[in-house]
Amino acid sequence: MAQAFTALVGEVAAELADTAYARWTAAYIGTQLEKSLKDISAIHPYVIRESYRFETRYGTASTTSATASVLVDTPNAQFGSGDVGKEVFNLTDRTWAKIIGFTSTAQVSLSKDIFAINEQYEIYNEDCHDHRQLNLKNMVDYIGTQHGIEKVVYPVDTYPEERRNFHLEGQNEEILTVELDSKPPNSKEEEADVEAFIFFNTRQRITQLTDMSALLSASAAVGATTIALTACQSAGTIKQGDMFSIANMRGLYRVTADTAIASSASSAVPFWPGLDSNIANSAVVSFIGSTLSPILERIAVELTVGYCMVTGEGAVKMADDVVIGGVHAASNYYAMGQARREGALKELRMMVKPKTSQVYSSA
């Protein structure tokens, strides 16, 4: 079982023979542990699977509303609150607009007035111009090049898995084009095969929460990116990057902003990705304590010990031991710390598997 943050801090203190935290405070050791996690992440990232959906809906403007800058499609009634931010293309006039508001399943508000009755349209994902594109803007804690992408799988229900070639564009390489010979089916249909799995290299993390469970204090609708939690620990902070699962829901969710825990009230926690179905009040939420394997935990301790031995308040206090250990005590101690760090990093690098290049089918 993965160790909690405080347990690892205690293990580091024991290795430093400073369980009373006389030389290094628990807070300082915690800071060095966070630094060690960055080192580990750069060499051995945590791979997380995220689900994305191609946007391929189309239709015809069924009426001209008295209100300007809207799109009405009563026969299809295919709009939802999650469409806000997506792109709409008028196939008749070759004009574009962004969906800025949701009124009903038959009507959305647009950034520009581009539709008249009987004009055809297509919908694309936010900032996208092709039905094969996905927007990765919410994946911000990736590690490495190509937005941290390890692999792209589409469709998701085949064996062996079908990996796809891809390319990235945009200022932050956040628009992903999956190289397919034809566009995916109409995403309006509930059974349409439009889901893709993207595997990202992300940072390793250990939550600083001491109680890993909570309950929803209110129901949440599909597409929601904020939930209200209760029955959390009595105080503390749910940190940005903390991960959790929800009972009877698929996948993991990541907290997108620090959230203080209110002792006797609900805490509104922002997260990503949005919910893919409705969830009821009192659903159980379980936070992920750590992404580290036992081997990586041991390396994290070694790295943190090394950092503490060569930096900060504890290293400075070593000067007080010169009288006992001689003039070389401090430098010897520094060298020991460096050796522990380098040994841990060497072991970490040896765990990395060589990467191979391969071209996948676009059929």
Secondary structure, 3 states (H helix, E strand, C coil): CCCCHHHHHHHHHHHCCCCCCCCCCHHHHHHHHHHHHHHHHHHCCEEEEEEEECCCCEEECCCCCCCCCEEECCCCCCCCHHHCCCEEEECCCCEEEEEEEEEECCEEEECCCCCCCCCEEEEECCCCCCCCEEECCCCCCECCCHHHEEEEECCCCCCCCCECCEEEECCCCCEEEECCCCCCCCCCCCCCCCEEEEEEEECCCECCCCCCEEEECCCECCCCCEEEEECCCCCCEECCCCEEEECCCCCCEEECCCEECCCCCCEEEEEECCCCCCECCCCEEEECCECCCHHHHHHHHHHHHHHHHHCHHHHHHHHHHHHHHCCCHHHHHHHHHHHHHHHHHHHHHHCCCCCCCCCCCCC
